[in-house]
Amino acid sequence: MASLQHPDREQPVYLMAHHTVGRRQDRVDTRITSSEISGIHAAIQWTGTHWNIRDLSRNGTWLNNQQMVPAKNYQLQQGDHIAFGRATNPAWVVENLDAPENLLIDLETGEAQLLEQYHLLPDEREPLASLHYSPLTGQWLYEITGNSNGTHNATIVKHGDRVDCGVHSWRLFLADNQGATRELSLKQLSITQFDLRFSVSHHEEHVQLQLRQGEIKQALPARIHNYLLLYLARARVNDMQRGVDADSQGWVSIQLATRELGITVNHLNTQIFRARKQIGESLPDAIDTSDLVERRSWEIRLGCNRFEIYKGSQLESHTGIRTAAVIE
């Protein structure tokens, strides 16, 4: 995670892919209030292979005690010293030149952790919430597990927002070029466009899941949360066989689901989060898993309506669209 360190600051300054330094409030990524600093004084930018710095100021920027030529790109090296406004000003030290990363920065300790595309908070052992990226909208969403009525309670979060979960608090740091990400995301897929195949052992102790969409094929190992997805798939099949209309198919009350599965509401929500995370990490980044399980007041259902269920080698049921017999 690329960063600069200033001698008067305890914590490093992490670099965005295009990072500006200056005096103008709300217009720069790192603000320096000294009078000799220009509104937008300098820009530091990731090229895809390395970091460049460019002076944009009236009073100058010094790199390793040498004044930079205005508007000229200089490649940064680890350990470089940068002084803004005056050569005698305290120098910022280039600590790290890794590629830009999205981060969660702990507000108490200042420690940074890499932000995954589907991130469980405060940790994966006992998740209370998730942060996940939606490629379809180009937005990050924060969702709490503890909403017992099961309604979709995701909140849009942006760069610089505070994220609270239990006793923990972080600042969201999004280093990526969000505009470019959004442009690409409009061409991408949702998990609801995939065909699913459930392979269930005879005693229903193991449930494997296979996914297919066009040339994308992925087999996932058995996990406990796959049984929840199987349970919801069977509910959809039952409603189809009874002639229930498509909009009403597959909805199961949370009270019934937790009773029949022998789990708590929080455990059910945790399994949904872990299922999204497993699928999201196994597929290309541009595929949105948010609607794997749909929610409405006190009810949930499987968001995918194209699947088949095999028990052992026998086809138990399918929804009319058959996937290949084997996904390698």
Secondary structure as a PSIPRED ss2 file (coil, helix, strand):
# PSIPRED VFORMAT (PSIPRED V4.0)

   1 M C   1.000  0.000  0.000
   2 A C   1.000  0.000  0.000
   3 S E   0.000  0.000  1.000
   4 L E   0.000  0.000  1.000
   5 Q E   0.000  0.000  1.000
   6 H C   1.000  0.000  0.000
   7 P C   1.000  0.000  0.000
   8 D C   1.000  0.000  0.000
   9 R C   1.000  0.000  0.000
  10 E C   1.000  0.000  0.000
  11 Q C   1.000  0.000  0.000
  12 P C   1.000  0.000  0.000
  13 V E   0.000  0.000  1.000
  14 Y E   0.000  0.000  1.000
  15 L C   1.000  0.000  0.000
  16 M C   1.000  0.000  0.000
  17 A C   1.000  0.000  0.000
  18 H E   0.000  0.000  1.000
  19 H E   0.000  0.000  1.000
  20 T E   0.000  0.000  1.000
  21 V E   0.000  0.000  1.000
  22 G E   0.000  0.000  1.000
  23 R C   1.000  0.000  0.000
  24 R C   1.000  0.000  0.000
  25 Q C   1.000  0.000  0.000
  26 D C   1.000  0.000  0.000
  27 R C   1.000  0.000  0.000
  28 V C   1.000  0.000  0.000
  29 D C   1.000  0.000  0.000
  30 T E   0.000  0.000  1.000
  31 R E   0.000  0.000  1.000
  32 I C   1.000  0.000  0.000
  33 T C   1.000  0.000  0.000
  34 S C   1.000  0.000  0.000
  35 S C   1.000  0.000  0.000
  36 E C   1.000  0.000  0.000
  37 I C   1.000  0.000  0.000
  38 S C   1.000  0.000  0.000
  39 G C   1.000  0.000  0.000
  40 I C   1.000  0.000  0.000
  41 H C   1.000  0.000  0.000
  42 A E   0.000  0.000  1.000
  43 A E   0.000  0.000  1.000
  44 I E   0.000  0.000  1.000
  45 Q E   0.000  0.000  1.000
  46 W E   0.000  0.000  1.000
  47 T C   1.000  0.000  0.000
  48 G C   1.000  0.000  0.000
  49 T C   1.000  0.000  0.000
  50 H C   1.000  0.000  0.000
  51 W E   0.000  0.000  1.000
  52 N E   0.000  0.000  1.000
  53 I E   0.000  0.000  1.000
  54 R E   0.000  0.000  1.000
  55 D E   0.000  0.000  1.000
  56 L C   1.000  0.000  0.000
  57 S C   1.000  0.000  0.000
  58 R C   1.000  0.000  0.000
  59 N C   1.000  0.000  0.000
  60 G C   1.000  0.000  0.000
  61 T E   0.000  0.000  1.000
  62 W E   0.000  0.000  1.000
  63 L E   0.000  0.000  1.000
  64 N C   1.000  0.000  0.000
  65 N C   1.000  0.000  0.000
  66 Q E   0.000  0.000  1.000
  67 Q E   0.000  0.000  1.000
  68 M C   1.000  0.000  0.000
  69 V C   1.000  0.000  0.000
  70 P C   1.000  0.000  0.000
  71 A C   1.000  0.000  0.000
  72 K C   1.000  0.000  0.000
  73 N E   0.000  0.000  1.000
  74 Y E   0.000  0.000  1.000
  75 Q E   0.000  0.000  1.000
  76 L C   1.000  0.000  0.000
  77 Q C   1.000  0.000  0.000
  78 Q C   1.000  0.000  0.000
  79 G C   1.000  0.000  0.000
  80 D C   1.000  0.000  0.000
  81 H E   0.000  0.000  1.000
  82 I E   0.000  0.000  1.000
  83 A E   0.000  0.000  1.000
  84 F E   0.000  0.000  1.000
  85 G C   1.000  0.000  0.000
  86 R C   1.000  0.000  0.000
  87 A C   1.000  0.000  0.000
  88 T C   1.000  0.000  0.000
  89 N C   1.000  0.000  0.000
  90 P C   1.000  0.000  0.000
  91 A C   1.000  0.000  0.000
  92 W E   0.000  0.000  1.000
  93 V E   0.000  0.000  1.000
  94 V E   0.000  0.000  1.000
  95 E E   0.000  0.000  1.000
  96 N E   0.000  0.000  1.000
  97 L C   1.000  0.000  0.000
  98 D C   1.000  0.000  0.000
  99 A C   1.000  0.000  0.000
 100 P C   1.000  0.000  0.000
 101 E C   1.000  0.000  0.000
 102 N C   1.000  0.000  0.000
 103 L E   0.000  0.000  1.000
 104 L E   0.000  0.000  1.000
 105 I E   0.000  0.000  1.000
 106 D E   0.000  0.000  1.000
 107 L C   1.000  0.000  0.000
 108 E C   1.000  0.000  0.000
 109 T C   1.000  0.000  0.000
 110 G C   1.000  0.000  0.000
 111 E C   1.000  0.000  0.000
 112 A E   0.000  0.000  1.000
 113 Q E   0.000  0.000  1.000
 114 L E   0.000  0.000  1.000
 115 L C   1.000  0.000  0.000
 116 E C   1.000  0.000  0.000
 117 Q C   1.000  0.000  0.000
 118 Y E   0.000  0.000  1.000
 119 H E   0.000  0.000  1.000
 120 L E   0.000  0.000  1.000
 121 L E   0.000  0.000  1.000
 122 P C   1.000  0.000  0.000
 123 D C   1.000  0.000  0.000
 124 E C   1.000  0.000  0.000
 125 R C   1.000  0.000  0.000
 126 E C   1.000  0.000  0.000
 127 P C   1.000  0.000  0.000
 128 L C   1.000  0.000  0.000
 129 A E   0.000  0.000  1.000
 130 S E   0.000  0.000  1.000
 131 L E   0.000  0.000  1.000
 132 H E   0.000  0.000  1.000
 133 Y E   0.000  0.000  1.000
 134 S E   0.000  0.000  1.000
 135 P C   1.000  0.000  0.000
 136 L C   1.000  0.000  0.000
 137 T C   1.000  0.000  0.000
 138 G C   1.000  0.000  0.000
 139 Q E   0.000  0.000  1.000
 140 W E   0.000  0.000  1.000
 141 L E   0.000  0.000  1.000
 142 Y E   0.000  0.000  1.000
 143 E E   0.000  0.000  1.000
 144 I E   0.000  0.000  1.000
 145 T C   1.000  0.000  0.000
 146 G C   1.000  0.000  0.000
 147 N C   1.000  0.000  0.000
 148 S C   1.000  0.000  0.000
 149 N C   1.000  0.000  0.000
 150 G C   1.000  0.000  0.000
 151 T C   1.000  0.000  0.000
 152 H C   1.000  0.000  0.000
 153 N C   1.000  0.000  0.000
 154 A C   1.000  0.000  0.000
 155 T E   0.000  0.000  1.000
 156 I E   0.000  0.000  1.000
 157 V E   0.000  0.000  1.000
 158 K C   1.000  0.000  0.000
 159 H C   1.000  0.000  0.000
 160 G C   1.000  0.000  0.000
 161 D C   1.000  0.000  0.000
 162 R E   0.000  0.000  1.000
 163 V E   0.000  0.000  1.000
 164 D E   0.000  0.000  1.000
 165 C E   0.000  0.000  1.000
 166 G C   1.000  0.000  0.000
 167 V C   1.000  0.000  0.000
 168 H E   0.000  0.000  1.000
 169 S E   0.000  0.000  1.000
 170 W E   0.000  0.000  1.000
 171 R E   0.000  0.000  1.000
 172 L E   0.000  0.000  1.000
 173 F E   0.000  0.000  1.000
 174 L C   1.000  0.000  0.000
 175 A C   1.000  0.000  0.000
 176 D C   1.000  0.000  0.000
 177 N C   1.000  0.000  0.000
 178 Q H   0.000  1.000  0.000
 179 G H   0.000  1.000  0.000
 180 A H   0.000  1.000  0.000
 181 T H   0.000  1.000  0.000
 182 R H   0.000  1.000  0.000
 183 E H   0.000  1.000  0.000
 184 L H   0.000  1.000  0.000
 185 S H   0.000  1.000  0.000
 186 L C   1.000  0.000  0.000
 187 K C   1.000  0.000  0.000
 188 Q C   1.000  0.000  0.000
 189 L E   0.000  0.000  1.000
 190 S E   0.000  0.000  1.000
 191 I H   0.000  1.000  0.000
 192 T H   0.000  1.000  0.000
 193 Q H   0.000  1.000  0.000
 194 F C   1.000  0.000  0.000
 195 D E   0.000  0.000  1.000
 196 L E   0.000  0.000  1.000
 197 R E   0.000  0.000  1.000
 198 F E   0.000  0.000  1.000
 199 S E   0.000  0.000  1.000
 200 V E   0.000  0.000  1.000
 201 S C   1.000  0.000  0.000
 202 H C   1.000  0.000  0.000
 203 H C   1.000  0.000  0.000
 204 E C   1.000  0.000  0.000
 205 E C   1.000  0.000  0.000
 206 H C   1.000  0.000  0.000
 207 V E   0.000  0.000  1.000
 208 Q E   0.000  0.000  1.000
 209 L E   0.000  0.000  1.000
 210 Q E   0.000  0.000  1.000
 211 L E   0.000  0.000  1.000
 212 R E   0.000  0.000  1.000
 213 Q E   0.000  0.000  1.000
 214 G C   1.000  0.000  0.000
 215 E C   1.000  0.000  0.000
 216 I E   0.000  0.000  1.000
 217 K E   0.000  0.000  1.000
 218 Q E   0.000  0.000  1.000
 219 A E   0.000  0.000  1.000
 220 L E   0.000  0.000  1.000
 221 P C   1.000  0.000  0.000
 222 A C   1.000  0.000  0.000
 223 R C   1.000  0.000  0.000
 224 I H   0.000  1.000  0.000
 225 H H   0.000  1.000  0.000
 226 N H   0.000  1.000  0.000
 227 Y H   0.000  1.000  0.000
 228 L H   0.000  1.000  0.000
 229 L H   0.000  1.000  0.000
 230 L H   0.000  1.000  0.000
 231 Y H   0.000  1.000  0.000
 232 L H   0.000  1.000  0.000
 233 A H   0.000  1.000  0.000
 234 R H   0.000  1.000  0.000
 235 A H   0.000  1.000  0.000
 236 R H   0.000  1.000  0.000
 237 V H   0.000  1.000  0.000
 238 N H   0.000  1.000  0.000
 239 D H   0.000  1.000  0.000
 240 M H   0.000  1.000  0.000
 241 Q H   0.000  1.000  0.000
 242 R C   1.000  0.000  0.000
 243 G C   1.000  0.000  0.000
 244 V C   1.000  0.000  0.000
 245 D C   1.000  0.000  0.000
 246 A H   0.000  1.000  0.000
 247 D H   0.000  1.000  0.000
 248 S H   0.000  1.000  0.000
 249 Q C   1.000  0.000  0.000
 250 G C   1.000  0.000  0.000
 251 W C   1.000  0.000  0.000
 252 V E   0.000  0.000  1.000
 253 S E   0.000  0.000  1.000
 254 I H   0.000  1.000  0.000
 255 Q H   0.000  1.000  0.000
 256 L H   0.000  1.000  0.000
 257 A H   0.000  1.000  0.000
 258 T H   0.000  1.000  0.000
 259 R H   0.000  1.000  0.000
 260 E H   0.000  1.000  0.000
 261 L H   0.000  1.000  0.000
 262 G C   1.000  0.000  0.000
 263 I C   1.000  0.000  0.000
 264 T C   1.000  0.000  0.000
 265 V H   0.000  1.000  0.000
 266 N H   0.000  1.000  0.000
 267 H H   0.000  1.000  0.000
 268 L H   0.000  1.000  0.000
 269 N H   0.000  1.000  0.000
 270 T H   0.000  1.000  0.000
 271 Q H   0.000  1.000  0.000
 272 I H   0.000  1.000  0.000
 273 F H   0.000  1.000  0.000
 274 R H   0.000  1.000  0.000
 275 A H   0.000  1.000  0.000
 276 R H   0.000  1.000  0.000
 277 K H   0.000  1.000  0.000
 278 Q H   0.000  1.000  0.000
 279 I H   0.000  1.000  0.000
 280 G H   0.000  1.000  0.000
 281 E H   0.000  1.000  0.000
 282 S H   0.000  1.000  0.000
 283 L C   1.000  0.000  0.000
 284 P C   1.000  0.000  0.000
 285 D C   1.000  0.000  0.000
 286 A C   1.000  0.000  0.000
 287 I E   0.000  0.000  1.000
 288 D E   0.000  0.000  1.000
 289 T C   1.000  0.000  0.000
 290 S C   1.000  0.000  0.000
 291 D C   1.000  0.000  0.000
 292 L C   1.000  0.000  0.000
 293 V E   0.000  0.000  1.000
 294 E E   0.000  0.000  1.000
 295 R E   0.000  0.000  1.000
 296 R E   0.000  0.000  1.000
 297 S C   1.000  0.000  0.000
 298 W C   1.000  0.000  0.000
 299 E E   0.000  0.000  1.000
 300 I E   0.000  0.000  1.000
 301 R E   0.000  0.000  1.000
 302 L E   0.000  0.000  1.000
 303 G C   1.000  0.000  0.000
 304 C C   1.000  0.000  0.000
 305 N C   1.000  0.000  0.000
 306 R C   1.000  0.000  0.000
 307 F E   0.000  0.000  1.000
 308 E E   0.000  0.000  1.000
 309 I E   0.000  0.000  1.000
 310 Y E   0.000  0.000  1.000
 311 K E   0.000  0.000  1.000
 312 G C   1.000  0.000  0.000
 313 S C   1.000  0.000  0.000
 314 Q E   0.000  0.000  1.000
 315 L E   0.000  0.000  1.000
 316 E E   0.000  0.000  1.000
 317 S E   0.000  0.000  1.000
 318 H E   0.000  0.000  1.000
 319 T C   1.000  0.000  0.000
 320 G C   1.000  0.000  0.000
 321 I C   1.000  0.000  0.000
 322 R C   1.000  0.000  0.000
 323 T C   1.000  0.000  0.000
 324 A C   1.000  0.000  0.000
 325 A C   1.000  0.000  0.000
 326 V C   1.000  0.000  0.000
 327 I C   1.000  0.000  0.000
 328 E C   1.000  0.000  0.000
